[in-house]
Amino acid sequence: MIRFDSDLNIFYPSLIADKTFSCGFTTKLCGDMRRTENISAFFSSANLFPKTMVLPEQIHSVNIAVFDPFKEQTYPIEILEDTDAVLTSLAHVALIVRTADCVPVIFIDKEKNILGISHQGWRGTLKKLVCLVIEKMKELGSKPENIQASIGPSINDCCYSIDEDRRYQFLSEFNGYSNRVLLSRRGQTFLNLPLLNYLLLIESGIRREAIDYFPFCTCCDEERFFSYRRDHKKNYGNMLHFIVRN
Ligand SMILES: [Zn+2]
């Protein structure tokens, strides 16, 4: 279940978070996480002091990095170029993505201590990034039945209208899911990105009861979330989503 921590003003998946693994999805109340100083301030307030914070550059690709600081020189903040997902088996490495409407997904295999995070908007979802992350975890030794995942705050089909070209792309790729993820209303098509990512996780062999699913919409809930769709013409910010093994 997704719960709210009123001390930190974050949502977190109770399925995954425990003494060993800290994870969550920040809200607007934590500040704009495009700013590095807000990221550091957030981790301090949460009493988390990761040695390294690792952030995919987020270019709407399906490139996945496996973070291994023994191969590379490590800095307190590592931006991984040309990637949208990252995995690690190391402790004290915080994996981070930042969004405002796109879908953040946290992955964990507590048997093998493999954790991951990914960012997908419509492009990454169309190319099934979450399925590729599960494939990569399997390469690293995970069994799908041991993987848990959580889908964080994102824009929902109440607000995410798409044009005819994009509707056609999703219809061609996901014909079997189209009646669940594509909705017609008032002559417009709306896409349910988080539900599609949920269905893709199931398709990859993740058990239904091993997925914590965030039920709200970033665009509807102006008090708690930044939303690119709602605010891109004025000021908008980013929420931060993270997982770290303590
Ligand atoms: Zn909405």
Boltz pocket constraint, residues with backbone or C-beta under 6 A from the ligand:
constraints:
  - pocket:
      binder: B
      contacts: [[A, 155], [A, 156], [A, 157], [A, 158], [A, 159], [A, 160], [A, 217], [A, 218], [A, 219], [A, 220], [A, 221]]
      max_distance: 6.0
